Amino acid sequence: MQGANWAAYLDALAWSCSQPPVFLPAQLAEEYRARVNSLSLGDHGPDMFDPGVDAPDMQAHVEELDRLVGPLPLSLRAWYTEVGAVNFYGYHPGWARFMPLSVDLPVGADRYLMSECDPLQVCVLDAAHMDALRDELAARGRLHQFEFAEDPYFKDYTKDYTAGSSAPFALAVPNPSMDGTLDGYDPHLTFVEYLGHCIRWAGLPGMAQWKDTPADDLVFVTEDLVSF
């Protein structure tokens, strides 16, 4: 491998290692414990987690969230108790040529590929996120929405070209219904409908607005998925 390519690879590897997981199960501790038990290691198995690092108990946190701002839509409660958190952020060099320049991007526009792909994200309910919600609730007296992801452009870690207001992915609270609408993003779209739309586009629903798409890649990712 040439030196320049090797340096680029190491840079990409370092960046990818700093990103959140693609999927963080809601019952992380239970799944990890079951996996260790299945190996029949007895008392010689690895510790549950690194010292001082606790797995986020998303089921407990969603119960607290329900008490703080609830009731929550059943779809959101089900997501956090059964699924967890997800982040489809990534990069594919072959996709940059399909990217529409819908905003005034600087030189090196392929760095903003994920802004145009609008990857599926649902934030993790960890201790830090809950602390931020408690602080916001204390400052405002009440919360009118729960933001589960930033808007398509603020999702981009670079963010240096973004200006103006943000329209995050959020559900109005309290809401005792089966599902809630994404009022700031699309008031005609419910949370479950949004998830289904994302799945149909391999977790990258921004591509639905593209004139051309990497069709073979999308088929490869979605061929075994069940649409809903």
C-alpha positions as CSV (number, residue, x, y, z in Angstrom):
1,M,0.0,0.0,0.0
2,Q,1.3,3.4,-0.9
3,G,2.3,5.8,2.0
4,A,-0.4,8.4,1.2
5,N,-3.1,5.7,1.0
6,W,-2.0,4.2,4.3
7,A,-2.1,7.6,6.0
8,A,-5.6,8.1,4.7
9,Y,-6.7,4.7,5.9
10,L,-5.3,5.4,9.4
11,D,-7.1,8.7,9.5
12,A,-10.4,7.1,8.5
13,L,-9.9,4.3,11.0
14,A,-9.2,6.8,13.8
15,W,-12.3,8.8,12.9
16,S,-14.6,5.7,12.7
17,C,-13.5,4.5,16.1
18,S,-14.6,7.7,17.6
19,Q,-18.2,7.4,16.3
20,P,-21.2,6.1,18.1
21,P,-22.2,2.4,17.6
22,V,-24.5,1.6,14.6
23,F,-26.8,-0.2,17.0
24,L,-27.0,-0.1,20.8
25,P,-29.4,-2.7,22.2
26,A,-32.0,-1.5,24.7
27,Q,-31.1,-4.5,27.0
28,L,-27.3,-4.3,26.5
29,A,-26.4,-5.7,30.0
30,E,-28.8,-8.6,29.7
31,E,-27.7,-9.5,26.2
32,Y,-24.0,-9.3,27.2
33,R,-24.6,-11.5,30.3
34,A,-26.5,-14.1,28.2
35,R,-23.6,-14.2,25.7
36,V,-21.0,-14.7,28.4
37,N,-23.1,-17.4,30.1
38,S,-23.5,-19.2,26.7
39,L,-19.7,-19.6,26.6
40,S,-19.7,-21.6,29.8
41,L,-16.8,-19.7,31.2
42,G,-18.0,-19.8,34.8
43,D,-16.2,-17.2,37.0
44,H,-13.5,-16.8,34.4
45,G,-15.6,-14.8,32.0
46,P,-14.9,-11.1,31.3
47,D,-16.2,-8.3,33.5
48,M,-19.6,-7.0,32.3
49,F,-18.1,-3.6,31.4
50,D,-15.0,-1.6,31.9
51,P,-14.6,-0.3,35.5
52,G,-16.5,2.9,36.1
53,V,-18.5,2.5,32.9
54,D,-22.2,1.6,33.2
55,A,-24.3,0.3,30.4
56,P,-27.2,2.7,29.7
57,D,-30.4,1.2,31.2
58,M,-32.7,2.5,28.5
59,Q,-35.8,0.8,29.8
60,A,-35.4,2.5,33.2
61,H,-34.6,5.8,31.5
62,V,-37.7,5.7,29.3
63,E,-39.8,5.0,32.4
64,E,-38.3,8.1,34.0
65,L,-38.8,10.1,30.8
66,D,-42.4,9.0,30.8
67,R,-42.8,10.4,34.4
68,L,-41.0,13.6,33.6
69,V,-42.8,14.6,30.3
70,G,-45.2,11.8,29.7
71,P,-47.2,10.0,28.8
72,L,-45.0,9.1,25.8
73,P,-46.4,7.7,22.6
74,L,-46.4,3.9,22.8
75,S,-44.2,3.6,19.7
76,L,-41.4,5.6,21.3
77,R,-41.7,3.5,24.5
78,A,-41.6,0.3,22.5
79,W,-38.5,1.5,20.6
80,Y,-36.5,2.2,23.7
81,T,-37.5,-0.9,25.6
82,E,-37.2,-3.4,22.7
83,V,-34.8,-1.8,20.2
84,G,-32.5,0.8,21.7
85,A,-30.4,3.4,19.8
86,V,-29.2,3.5,16.2
87,N,-26.9,5.6,14.1
88,F,-26.5,4.9,10.4
89,Y,-23.9,7.6,9.9
90,G,-21.0,6.5,7.6
91,Y,-19.3,7.2,4.4
92,H,-19.1,5.5,1.0
93,P,-16.7,7.1,-1.5
94,G,-18.6,5.6,-4.5
95,W,-21.8,7.5,-3.5
96,A,-20.4,11.0,-3.6
97,R,-21.0,11.2,-7.4
98,F,-24.7,10.7,-6.9
99,M,-25.0,13.5,-4.3
100,P,-27.2,16.4,-5.3
101,L,-25.8,19.8,-4.4
102,S,-28.9,21.0,-2.7
103,V,-27.0,23.5,-0.5
104,D,-24.1,25.8,-1.2
105,L,-21.2,23.4,-0.2
106,P,-17.6,24.4,-0.1
107,V,-14.7,22.6,-1.9
108,G,-14.5,19.0,-0.9
109,A,-18.3,18.6,-0.9
110,D,-18.1,14.9,-0.6
111,R,-17.4,15.3,3.1
112,Y,-21.0,16.3,3.4
113,L,-22.4,13.1,2.0
114,M,-24.2,12.1,5.2
115,S,-26.1,15.4,5.3
116,E,-27.6,14.5,2.0
117,C,-28.2,10.9,2.9
118,D,-30.0,11.9,6.1
119,P,-29.0,8.7,8.0
120,L,-31.4,7.1,10.4
121,Q,-30.6,8.1,14.0
122,V,-32.4,7.6,17.3
123,C,-30.4,8.9,20.2
124,V,-29.3,6.7,23.1
125,L,-31.0,7.3,26.4
126,D,-27.9,7.2,28.5
127,A,-27.1,9.0,31.8
128,A,-25.7,12.1,30.0
129,H,-28.8,12.5,27.8
130,M,-31.1,12.1,30.8
131,D,-29.1,14.7,32.7
132,A,-29.4,17.1,29.8
133,L,-33.2,16.5,29.7
134,R,-33.5,17.1,33.5
135,D,-31.6,20.4,33.2
136,E,-33.8,21.5,30.2
137,L,-36.9,20.6,32.2
138,A,-35.7,22.5,35.2
139,A,-35.0,25.6,33.1
140,R,-38.2,25.6,31.1
141,G,-40.6,24.1,33.6
142,R,-41.9,21.6,31.1
143,L,-41.0,20.1,27.8
144,H,-43.2,20.2,24.7
145,Q,-41.2,17.8,22.6
146,F,-38.7,15.0,22.8
147,E,-35.9,15.3,20.2
148,F,-34.6,11.9,19.1
149,A,-32.3,13.1,16.4
150,E,-30.9,16.3,15.0
151,D,-32.0,17.6,11.6
152,P,-30.3,16.2,8.5
153,Y,-27.6,18.9,8.3
154,F,-26.8,19.1,12.0
155,K,-26.3,15.3,12.0
156,D,-23.2,15.9,10.0
157,Y,-20.2,16.0,12.4
158,T,-18.5,18.7,10.3
159,K,-21.4,21.3,10.6
160,D,-19.2,24.1,9.5
161,Y,-21.3,25.2,6.6
162,T,-24.7,25.0,8.4
163,A,-26.4,28.2,9.4
164,G,-29.9,29.2,10.5
165,S,-32.5,27.4,12.5
166,S,-32.8,23.7,13.0
167,A,-35.8,21.4,12.5
168,P,-34.9,18.3,14.5
169,F,-36.7,15.0,14.5
170,A,-39.0,15.3,17.5
171,L,-42.3,14.0,18.9
172,A,-44.7,16.2,20.8
173,V,-45.1,15.3,24.5
174,P,-47.2,14.5,26.4
175,N,-48.9,12.1,24.1
176,P,-50.9,9.1,25.3
177,S,-51.5,7.8,21.7
178,M,-50.2,4.7,20.0
179,D,-47.9,6.8,17.8
180,G,-46.8,10.4,17.4
181,T,-46.1,12.7,14.5
182,L,-42.8,14.3,13.6
183,D,-44.1,17.8,13.9
184,G,-40.9,19.7,13.3
185,Y,-39.8,17.5,10.4
186,D,-43.1,16.3,8.7
187,P,-46.4,16.7,10.6
188,H,-48.0,14.1,8.3
189,L,-45.4,11.4,9.2
190,T,-45.6,9.3,12.4
191,F,-42.6,7.8,14.1
192,V,-43.4,4.3,12.9
193,E,-44.0,5.5,9.4
194,Y,-40.7,7.3,9.5
195,L,-38.9,4.1,10.6
196,G,-40.5,2.2,7.7
197,H,-39.5,4.9,5.2
198,C,-35.9,4.7,6.5
199,I,-35.8,0.9,6.2
200,R,-37.0,1.1,2.6
201,W,-34.0,3.4,1.8
202,A,-31.4,1.2,3.7
203,G,-31.5,3.6,6.6
204,L,-30.6,6.6,4.4
205,P,-33.9,8.2,3.5
206,G,-32.4,11.4,2.1
207,M,-31.7,9.4,-1.0
208,A,-35.4,9.4,-1.8
209,Q,-34.9,13.0,-3.0
210,W,-32.0,12.1,-5.3
211,K,-32.3,12.0,-9.0
212,D,-29.9,9.1,-9.2
213,T,-29.0,6.6,-6.5
214,P,-26.6,3.7,-6.0
215,A,-29.3,1.2,-6.8
216,D,-27.2,-1.9,-6.6
217,D,-26.0,-1.0,-3.1
218,L,-29.5,-0.2,-1.9
219,V,-30.8,-3.5,-3.2
220,F,-28.0,-5.4,-1.5
221,V,-28.7,-3.8,1.9
222,T,-32.5,-4.0,1.8
223,E,-33.2,-7.3,0.0
224,D,-33.8,-9.3,3.2
225,L,-35.5,-6.5,5.1
226,V,-39.2,-6.6,5.8
227,S,-41.0,-3.4,4.8
228,F,-43.7,-1.9,7.1
